[in-house]
Amino acid sequence: MDLAAIDWVAVVVAAVSAFVIGGVWYGPIFGKRWQSYLGLSDEDLQGSGHPAVIFGSAFLLTLVQAVFLAAIIPAGSGMGGATVQALVVGVGFVATAFGINYLFSRHPKGLWGIDAGYNVVQFGVMGAIIGALG
């Protein structure tokens, strides 16, 4: 992996975009349904873990995802090619891995749809940004 070839601005923009999408996805779009599937109340979420640690760690992990995604997308892929490559990662690796875990842990299919769906969208958007800016 050639770190010098990575467009770091694209990586940061991609990570920020995924973080914003996550806020909307797990907030007004699917937040209550996601909580219901997990049996979590608003009080449960407010009372467990420091928000700065949770959000800071989540952003750091998202940044790592964006770095590795940028590292595997070939230079010159363009927005379309990079988006397709990122969707291959999102659907072919992440969503399927979630699916296997959720089958064995007996989580509801709807929860898999929310979590896997976010990751597919997140990777698609990150790929588009990396391809457009890189």
Backbone torsions as a table, in degrees:
resi	resn	phi	psi	omega
1	MET	NA	121.5	-179.4
2	ASP	-94.4	97.5	-178.0
3	LEU	-64.0	-26.6	179.9
4	ALA	-68.6	-24.6	-178.6
5	ALA	-83.3	-9.5	-178.4
6	ILE	-77.8	133.6	174.6
7	ASP	-83.1	101.3	-173.1
8	TRP	-68.9	-29.6	175.8
9	VAL	-65.4	-44.3	178.6
10	ALA	-61.8	-38.9	179.4
11	VAL	-62.4	-47.3	-178.9
12	VAL	-66.1	-43.6	178.5
13	VAL	-62.3	-41.9	178.8
14	ALA	-62.6	-43.8	179.6
15	ALA	-63.7	-43.8	178.9
16	VAL	-62.8	-41.8	-179.8
17	SER	-62.6	-42.4	179.6
18	ALA	-64.9	-37.2	179.4
19	PHE	-66.5	-40.6	177.9
20	VAL	-66.7	-43.9	177.7
21	ILE	-58.8	-43.1	178.7
22	GLY	-60.3	-39.5	178.7
23	GLY	-63.0	-39.0	178.4
24	VAL	-76.0	-43.5	-177.7
25	TRP	-60.5	-49.6	-178.0
26	TYR	-91.5	5.6	175.1
27	GLY	-105.0	-106.3	-173.1
28	PRO	-67.4	-26.7	-176.1
29	ILE	-79.1	-58.2	-174.7
30	PHE	-124.1	7.1	-173.9
31	GLY	-54.6	-51.9	-177.1
32	LYS	-67.5	-40.0	179.0
33	ARG	-65.8	-41.9	177.7
34	TRP	-59.4	-47.5	177.8
35	GLN	-59.1	-42.5	-178.9
36	SER	-62.4	-44.6	178.5
37	TYR	-59.6	-35.2	-178.4
38	LEU	-90.9	-5.8	-179.6
39	GLY	70.1	33.9	-178.7
40	LEU	-106.9	134.3	174.5
41	SER	-94.5	169.0	174.9
42	ASP	-58.6	-38.4	179.8
43	GLU	-64.7	-38.3	177.1
44	ASP	-59.3	-44.3	-177.3
45	LEU	-70.2	-35.5	-179.0
46	GLN	-75.5	-27.8	-173.9
47	GLY	-94.4	-1.4	-176.5
48	SER	-121.6	117.7	177.2
49	GLY	81.1	145.8	178.4
50	HIS	-79.8	126.8	-176.9
51	PRO	-54.7	-38.6	-179.7
52	ALA	-63.7	-38.5	178.9
53	VAL	-69.2	-44.1	-179.0
54	ILE	-64.5	-51.4	-177.6
55	PHE	-69.4	-38.5	177.6
56	GLY	-63.8	-44.4	178.6
57	SER	-66.0	-40.7	178.8
58	ALA	-63.2	-41.4	178.8
59	PHE	-66.7	-40.7	178.2
60	LEU	-60.4	-43.9	178.0
61	LEU	-64.8	-37.9	177.3
62	THR	-65.5	-38.2	177.1
63	LEU	-63.6	-40.7	176.7
64	VAL	-62.1	-42.9	177.1
65	GLN	-58.1	-45.7	-177.9
66	ALA	-64.8	-38.4	178.5
67	VAL	-62.4	-49.7	-178.5
68	PHE	-67.0	-35.3	176.6
69	LEU	-63.9	-44.9	177.9
70	ALA	-61.9	-33.7	-178.3
71	ALA	-70.7	-29.1	-177.2
72	ILE	-96.8	-11.5	177.4
73	ILE	-82.8	120.0	-178.3
74	PRO	-61.9	142.7	177.0
75	ALA	-57.5	141.3	178.2
76	GLY	79.5	12.4	179.9
77	SER	-66.9	-25.1	-176.2
78	GLY	73.1	173.0	-176.3
79	MET	-62.4	-45.3	-178.1
80	GLY	-65.7	-48.6	-179.8
81	GLY	-63.7	-41.3	179.7
82	ALA	-67.1	-36.9	178.0
83	THR	-64.2	-45.0	178.8
84	VAL	-61.4	-45.3	179.4
85	GLN	-60.7	-41.9	180.0
86	ALA	-67.6	-36.7	177.4
87	LEU	-67.8	-32.7	174.2
88	VAL	-60.6	-42.9	177.1
89	VAL	-64.2	-48.9	-176.9
90	GLY	-61.6	-46.5	-178.0
91	VAL	-82.7	-50.1	-171.2
92	GLY	-73.8	-26.6	-178.2
93	PHE	-114.9	-55.4	-172.4
94	VAL	-72.6	-54.2	-177.1
95	ALA	-62.1	-39.4	179.1
96	THR	-69.1	-37.4	177.2
97	ALA	-63.9	-43.1	175.3
98	PHE	-59.2	-44.1	-178.5
99	GLY	-58.3	-44.7	178.8
100	ILE	-62.8	-47.5	179.7
101	ASN	-60.9	-42.0	-177.0
102	TYR	-70.4	-32.0	176.0
103	LEU	-62.5	-47.9	-177.6
104	PHE	-74.2	-30.0	179.0
105	SER	-86.8	-2.5	176.4
106	ARG	65.6	27.1	175.5
107	HIS	-71.1	151.5	179.8
108	PRO	-63.6	148.8	177.9
109	LYS	-60.4	-33.1	179.0
110	GLY	-63.4	-36.7	177.1
111	LEU	-65.8	-41.9	176.0
112	TRP	-59.7	-42.1	179.3
113	GLY	-60.0	-42.1	179.6
114	ILE	-67.3	-51.9	-175.7
115	ASP	-69.3	-45.8	179.2
116	ALA	-67.4	-41.0	178.7
117	GLY	-58.8	-43.1	177.5
118	TYR	-59.1	-46.2	-176.9
119	ASN	-65.7	-37.1	176.9
120	VAL	-64.0	-47.1	178.7
121	VAL	-63.6	-46.4	-179.5
122	GLN	-56.3	-50.1	-178.8
123	PHE	-66.9	-38.8	177.2
124	GLY	-59.5	-45.9	179.8
125	VAL	-68.0	-43.1	178.3
126	MET	-60.6	-42.1	178.4
127	GLY	-62.2	-43.1	178.6
128	ALA	-60.0	-42.1	-179.9
129	ILE	-67.6	-45.6	179.9
130	ILE	-61.9	-41.3	178.1
131	GLY	-67.7	-37.8	-179.1
132	ALA	-72.8	-37.8	-176.2
133	LEU	-93.1	-23.1	-174.0
134	GLY	-82.4	NA	NA
